Each structure stands twice: as structure tokens, then as C-alpha cells.
Amino acid sequence: MDKEKFAAILPVITGGLISKIIAETKLSEDEAFNKLYNSELYAALENEETKVWTYSIPKLLDLYNAEITTGILDFPDC
């Protein structure tokens, strides 16, 4: 995918994930953004080559919650 398309998709994915994090945790929007942006998941998500951006929002939320709980980002076998 070219950089322009990826740059357009990433905010949509991030916004959907932030909405789910807020709904589940009741964090403020700023807190949710801060926690996500400081996660290994976000580092992987913003790297187009990892293809993490192809995961569904529910799957990304599962990965995020697992990372927050365990401190480990563990991708599923595909």
C-alpha cells in the first residue's frame, strides 16, 4: 500500500480502537490516546510493513488488552 493510503487509513483504525478502549475502560480520551500511543501495539500498528493494520478493531483491542495486562505484545499465528 502506498504511504498516502496508509496515512489515510491509520487515523480511522486508531479512532475506532480508541473508542473501544474508552468504552471498555472509561478512561478519558486523552488517557486512552496516551496509553495506546505508548504501547508496543501502536508502534507495530503505525508500521505498515507489519500488516497489523489489517486486523479488525476487536482483534486489535484484544491485543491491546493483553499487552496492558501482561506487558507482552503477542501476535496470533496467522
C-alpha positions in Angstrom: 0.0 0.0 0.0 1.3 3.4 -0.8 2.2 5.9 2.0 -0.7 8.2 1.3 -3.3 5.5 1.5 -1.8 4.1 4.7 -1.7 7.6 6.2 -5.4 8.0 5.5 -6.3 4.6 7.0 -4.3 4.7 10.2 -6.3 7.5 11.9 -9.6 5.6 11.1 -8.2 2.4 12.7 -6.8 4.4 15.6 -10.0 6.3 16.2 -12.0 3.0 16.2 -9.6 1.4 18.6 -9.6 4.5 20.9 -13.4 4.5 21.0 -13.4 0.8 22.1 -10.7 1.4 24.7 -12.7 4.4 26.2 -16.0 2.4 26.2 -14.3 -0.6 27.9 -12.1 1.2 30.4 -13.9 4.5 31.0 -10.6 6.4 30.5 -10.7 9.9 29.3 -9.9 10.4 25.6 -6.5 11.9 26.5 -5.7 9.0 28.8 -6.8 6.4 26.2 -4.7 8.1 23.5 -1.7 8.3 25.8 -1.9 4.6 26.7 -2.4 3.5 23.1 0.4 5.7 21.7 2.8 4.4 24.3 2.1 0.8 23.6 4.1 -1.7 21.5 0.8 -2.4 19.6 0.7 1.2 18.4 4.3 1.1 17.3 3.5 -2.1 15.3 0.3 -0.6 14.0 1.9 2.6 12.6 4.5 0.4 10.7 2.7 -0.5 7.5 5.0 -3.4 6.9 3.8 -5.3 10.0 0.3 -5.6 8.5 -1.1 -5.2 12.0 -3.4 -2.5 10.5 -5.3 -5.4 8.6 -6.6 -6.8 11.9 -10.1 -6.0 13.0 -10.8 -3.5 15.7 -12.0 -6.2 18.1 -8.7 -8.2 17.5 -6.6 -5.0 18.0 -8.5 -4.4 21.3 -7.7 -8.0 22.4 -4.1 -7.5 21.6 -4.0 -4.1 23.4 -5.7 -5.6 26.5 -3.3 -8.5 26.6 -0.3 -6.1 26.3 -1.7 -3.9 29.0 -2.4 -6.9 31.3 0.8 -8.9 30.7 3.3 -6.3 29.4 3.8 -8.5 26.4 2.6 -8.0 22.8 1.9 -11.4 21.3 0.6 -11.6 17.8 -1.6 -14.5 16.8 -0.4 -17.1 14.4 -1.9 -16.5 11.0 
